[in-house]
Amino acid sequence: MKYLKIIKNMIPKVILPLLLVLIWTGCASDMTNKFNAPKNAFGQANRLCVIADQDVWEGAIGDSIRYLFGAAYPILPQPEPLFDLQHFTPQELDLDPYRKELRAYLIVGDLSNPESPTVQSITKDLGAENLRKAHEQTDFNIKVGYDKWAQGQTLVYLFAQSKNKLLDASEQNFPAIANKLHKTDKEQFEATLYFGGESLTLKQKVKEQFEMDLRVPSDYFVAIQDTNSIWLRKETEFISSNILIHRTPYTSQDQLTKEGIKKLRDELGKQYISTEIKDTYMRTNDVDLPMLTKAIDLNGAYAIEARGIWDIVNDFMGGPFLSYLILNKEKNELIFIDCFVHAPGKKKRDYMMHLEYIIESLKFSTPQ
């Protein structure tokens, strides 16, 4: 078996952007019509502009928003937030027209203060009658609007009848709001990831070997392929992005555990992944940061998901990984998919979200 050398100076520069698996439920609802602005919105995915009065932003509500939406994305070598937050008061928003052309806004208002500029803006956008009806149904509510100042915008209005109720609203509806905002990023993911189209050759290779469809971007190539494994890579000047797929017999429930997925991952890391230095290989580093695992449904298949960081034994390389161990009941086997990046000195959240987005496209040819 040939070892593939990971060249240290071959690593990516990207324009990227993933994905909370949460449900848009509760009291949230979309507005029935769009604002239909003429311009096009701009800005990176995962960037959120919060519009709120200064006293709201500097108080407990602002603390809650920063704590929830600015929480660390799991798990990266250096902490990076789920969203890059930027705050403006309505007055500050009006000072610069470009501030009104971003892609995602969270507009937060305490309706008990009718003199609030933010509340006045919310009332103008949603209508006093709609807010009255919302208040009759619940103490707080969420509405979603689109394209107010530019095409491609999503605006989430979060409002309540007091600061305490608004604080409850931000905490209880964070998963739904985060999911809604991430869903709006999918078009940008698509445009960035598949800018050059899909690799039909690699898609066919994966389908023939593992009986599953996977949308592989055109800038990936086969690094290694043997009877049970295929390693797909993307290399740029600044980043190495990798997807390793492997099949193995299913022999015990112990394989579908935290210990089982780590054992398999380390075995494959030792078999396939080294650098130019002798006696180097990849391993899971759960000493510096924990490896987190959970059971998930991956497009109808039972799977164990693992997130953590990796490093290279006897060398100074490392980065984040996202792994899936999928049970194929029909064939009594496991499909292991390991996604990892090497991007020294670069932020890695968006790179990992791109890989997660690729895996979300996975569909099995036969029921799992």
Helices and strands as residue ranges (DSSP letters): E 4-5, E 28-30, E 47-51, H 54-58, H 60-69, E 84-88, H 90-95, G 97-100, E 104-110, H 117-126, H 128-137, E 140-146, E 154-160, H 163-172, H 174-184, H 186-193, H 200-210, E 212-213, E 221-225, E 229-235, E 240-249, G 253-256, H 258-272, E 273-274, E 281-285, E 292-298, E 301-313, E 318-328, E 333-342, H 349-360, E 363-364
